[in-house]
């Protein structure tokens, strides 16, 4: 009887593993299809805040040269172990900021939530915040670089994804030139910093915007809109609709 139970457990675990693998492949296919509207094989792509590389994976699948910027050592080790042999990948173990130097990053017990923004952390861990059950008890000092410097070293990207948990405006201030397309994460709790990002990008040159919610991998607007319209949409977005998502900014020329 015990051997039958063990066989059944093994069978169930194998089924679950196959299910997890199938879901992972489905998510990869959805991300790859979504980002293919911005990228083509051979394009340069920046993945700022690469973390464990689920976007890096999609960018490589498209056939891009990917510059993955990630300050957390644990995440860099994972990126190297999974993607390190891919000749199209360059991993930069730094953070981006408005200037070169050093900055503290607050390490969360969930690596995806580590942040260089105290303000963002205070917001998301508040009593009604989406991540109130997590902690940021450790901090480390990391080297910082700018987007402009990254472009000088690796070329201008066709697309730049920025996901740095509330530090997006600092990252964008290190950019003084337009990029054809980029995305940055927004959080409803600190939506005014999102407005600053939008205004900053619009000042760099003619820019239109769209957005996605959560991890939907779907643009919410049928066509891109100008800065005043995207700000109006965000200002009137009910908090219960979403805690955040990503803003997509495209050069309009």
N, C-alpha and C positions, 0 to 999 in steps of 0.2 A: 504493500500500500504506500509506504514511504517513497519508494522509487517512482511510483505513478504520480505522486504529488510533486516530486522534484521535476519529473518530465513535463508535467503540466505547467509548473512555474516557469521552467525554461522556455516552454513554448510561448507563454504569455509575455515574458520579457522580450523574446525575439520579435513578437508581434508589435509590442510597444516601440522597440528600437526601429523597426521598419516604418512604423507610423511617424516617428520623429524625423527620420531621414526623408520620408516623402514630403512632410510639411516644410522641412528646411529647403528642399529642392524647389518646392512650389514658391516659397518666399523669394528665393534667389531668382527664379524666372520672372516673378512680378517686378522685382527691383530692377533687373536687367532691362526688361521691356520699358519700364518707366524712364530710366536714365538714358535710354537710347534716343529719346527725343532731343537730348542736349548734346550727345556725344556720338562719335563715330570711331571706328578702328584707327589707331594711330594718333588720336588726339591726346593732348596732355590734360590730365585731370588732377586737381588737388583734393585730397581728403583730409580736411583739418578737423582733428578730433576723431581719428580713425578708430579708436577703442579696439574692439576685437575683430574689426574688419568686415562687417557684413556689407557695407557700401564698397569698401575696397574690393571685395570679391566680385561684386556686380560690375564695377569699373574695369577690372581685369578681364572679366568675361566678355565685355564689349570689345576688348582689344586695345584699351588705352594704355598710355604710359602714366602710371599713377605715382604721385608723390604723397605718401601717407605720413601725416604729422601727428605724433602722439607722445605726450610727455610721461605717461605712466609706464614704469618699467615692466610691470606684469603684462600689460597689454602689448608692449613692444616684443616681449618674449613670445607671446602667442602669435603675433603677426609674422615673426621670423620663422616660427615652427610650421605655420600653415602655408604661408605665401613666400617665404624667404628665397626659394629657388627660382621664382618667376623673374626673368630678366627685365620685365616691364615695370617692376616695383622698386621704388626707392623709399626707404623708411627713415624719417627724420625724428630722432628722439629729442624733441624740443616742444615748447609751447609757442603760440603766436601771441603777440601783444602789439601795442601801438609803437613800441620801440624795442630795440635789442637790450638785453640785460638779463636780469634774474627776477623771478616772481614766485610767490608761494602758491602751491596748489593744495587744496583741502581734499584728502583722500576719503572717499565714502566706503562703507562696507559693501556697497554695490558699485563696482568699478565704473559703470555707465553714468553714475551721478557725481563723480569727482569733479570739482569745480575750482576756478580761481576767483569766483565772485562770491564774496561774503553776503552781499545783498540777495543774490539769487538763492543761496542756501537758506538764509533766514526766512525767505518767502515760502519755499517749498517744504520746509520742515515745520512750519507753523501749525497750529491746531487744526486748521481747515486746509492745510497744504496737501498736495498729492503724495508727498514722500515723508510724511510725519513720523513714520516708523523706522526711518533710516538715520544713521549718524555719520558725522564727519569729524572723527576724533583724532585724525593724524594729518600732519601737513609736511610737505617736503618742498625744498627749493629747487626750481627747474630753470634751465636756460631758456631765454625767449628770443624769438626772431620776428621779423615782420613779413607780411605778405609781399611787399615790394622786393625785399631781399630774396624771398623764395622765387619770385618771378625772374630776378636777375640770375639766379643760379640754375634754374630749371626750365625757363621759358614761360610765356604767358599761357595759362590754361584755357581750354575751351569751356570748362566748367569747374567751379570750385564749390565744394560742399563744406559748410561750417557748422559744426555741432559741438559747442564748447560750454554748455550748461551755464548760460547767463553771461558769458564773457564775450559775446559776439561783437558788441560795439567796440570794445578794445581791439579786437582782431581787425575789424574793418578800418579802424583809424590808422592801421599800418599799411593801407592801400591808397595810393594816390592816382590811380589810373583805372579805367574801365576794363572789366572782364566781360566777355560776351554773355555769360550766364553764370549765376551763382545762387546758392541757397544758404539760408541761415535759420537756425531754430528759433522759435519764439515761444514764450510762456505767458499765459494770460495774467499770471500774478505780477509780472514786471513788464507789462505791455508797453509802458512808456519808453523803455530801452529799445524795444522793437521800432517804435516811431523814430527814435534817433538814428537807428540803422537805416531805415527807409529814407529819411531826409539826407543822410550822409551820402548814400549811393546815388540819389537823384542829383545831388550837387556835383558829382563826378562827371555827369553827362546825362543825356536823354535816356531814361530808364522806365520800363514798364514792369508790372508786378503781377504775381499770382500767389496762391497759397494752397497748402494741403493741411489736413488735420491728422494729428497722431501719426500712425504708421500706415495710412490708407494707400499711399503711393498713387494718389489721384489728385490732379489739380481741380480745385473747387469751382473756378470761374471758367466759362466757355472761351473767354479771350482775356488777354492781359490788360491791366488797367494802369492809370497813372498814379502818382504817389498820393494825391488827395483822395482818390477813390479807395485805394487799399487802406489808407488810414481810417477813412470813414467806416469801412467794413469791419475793421478790427475794433474800433471804438464801440460799435454797436453789436458785437458778437456776444451772445449770452455766455456767461461763465460755464453754465451747465452743458453747453454744446460741446466744449472741448477744453482741456487744460492747456492746449497749445498745438504746435505743429511746425511747419516750415514755410518760410517766405521764399519765393523764387523771383529773382530780379534778372531781367534781360535787357541788354543794350538795345535801345530803340533808335536805330540810325538807318 
